């Protein structure tokens, strides 16, 4: 369901996007040490974000497996079930939300103001090149049922 003029749609594995963003965050942390932030309980907060991110993402994977539907980010048109229960009552994209929370944890760990500027880039990239094509595929597959779900549950949180 990709369009030829949207060459990045469903092309880069989400975990690779996370690795690129995380590397960029680390790069600015080392390149701009003067933008260091004092974050109280930094280690505890970063670990909480890592843990919460893992739990949220895992809940998404488990829910999809329970409904026997794909989690392959390259083939959303192969979805065999619309998952609306569990974590999917809170977020339409818990796996991507979990990845974002992990990046937030990384930003807290780095404690550099410039590193946090990459978080909106992750959200924008994932929304445009991963989630929007997935939503088109889900609308084509599930029709009005997905449109209603989309109207009641937010994309991220």
N, C-alpha and C positions, 0 to 999 in steps of 0.2 A: 504494500500500500504506500510505498515511498514514491515521491515525485522526482523526476529526473533533475529538476532544478534545485532540489533540496538534498544535495549529495551527502550531508552529514547525518541525515535522519536514519536512526537505527543502525548506525555503522560502527560506532566506537563503543566497546564494552563499558558499561557503567563503572566497573571496578578500575578500568584503565583511566577513565575520566577522574575518578577519585585520586588515583596515584599521581596524575598530572597536576591536579589542583594542590594536593598535599606537598608535592615537590616544589611547586611555585611558592606555596606558603613558607616552606623551609628556606627557599632561596631568598625571599625578601627578609626573613628573620635574620639571616646571616649578612645580607647586604646592607640592611638598615638597622643596626643594633640600637641606634638612638631612639627608635620608636617602641622600645620595650615598655610594657605595661606592668604595673604592680597588681597582680591578681592574687588576693588572699585565698588561701587553701587551694592553690593552683593544681596541685597533684590530685587532690581529692575530687575537685570539680572536673578535671579532664577525665579521670577514670570513671566518674559517674556518667559523663557524656558518652564515653566509649561503651560502657555497659548498657546504657539505655539504647544507644544506637544498635548494638548487637541484638538486644531483646526485641526491639521494634522490627528490625529487618528479619530476624528469625521468625517472628510471629507471622509476617507476611508470607514467608516461604512455607511454613507449616500449614497455614490456611489454604494456600494454593494446592499443596500436596493432598490435603484432606478432601479437596474438591476435585482432585485428579485433573488439574489443568496446568498448563505450561507456565514456567517462570523464565523461559528463554526470552531475553530482551530484544532479540532480533526477529522473532516470529509471533507477534501479538495476535495475528490473524488465526493462529492455531489454538487460541483459547477455547476450551470446551465448556467452561463454566464461568459465570459472572460471580465472583466472590464478593459478598456484601456483609459477611458476618465477621465476628472477632475484631481484629485490628482494623479491618476494612470498613468498620462503622465509623472510625475516627479519621482515617486517611485513605485516599484512593491509591496512594503510592507508598505504603509503609517501607518497602525495601529501599527506595530512594531517600525517604525520610531518615531511615536508619543510617544510610551512608552520610547524609548531611550532618546528623548528630555526631557521627564519628569525626567528621572534619571540624565541627565546632570544638570537640574535645582536643583535637590536634592544635587548633588555634589557641585554646586556653593553655595547653602545654607549652607552646612556643611563646606565649605572652608578648606578642608583637602586634601593634595596632594595624600595620600594613597587611599582615597575614589574614586578618579578618575580612579584608576587602575582597578576597577571593571567594568567600562564601556566596555572595549574591551572583557571582559569575557561574558557580556550580548550579545554583537554582535556575538561573536563566538558561544555561546550556541544556540542562536536563529537561526543563519544561518544554523548550522549543524543539530539540532534536531527538528526544526520547519519549517524553510523555504525550505530547501532541500527536505524533504519529500512532502511538499506542491507542490513544483515545479515538482516533479516526477508525482504527481497525476494530475496536470494541463496539463502536457505534454501528459499523457495518455488520458485525456479527450478532449483536444483541439488541440493536435498534432502540425502541422506546424505553425498554427496561434499563439500558445503560444510561440513556439521557436522563431518566428520572433519578437514577443513582447519582449521576454527576451533579444534579441540581441539589442533592441533599447532603452529600459528603464532599468536603473540601479536597483539593488536589494534594496539598501537603499536610496541613493540620487545620 
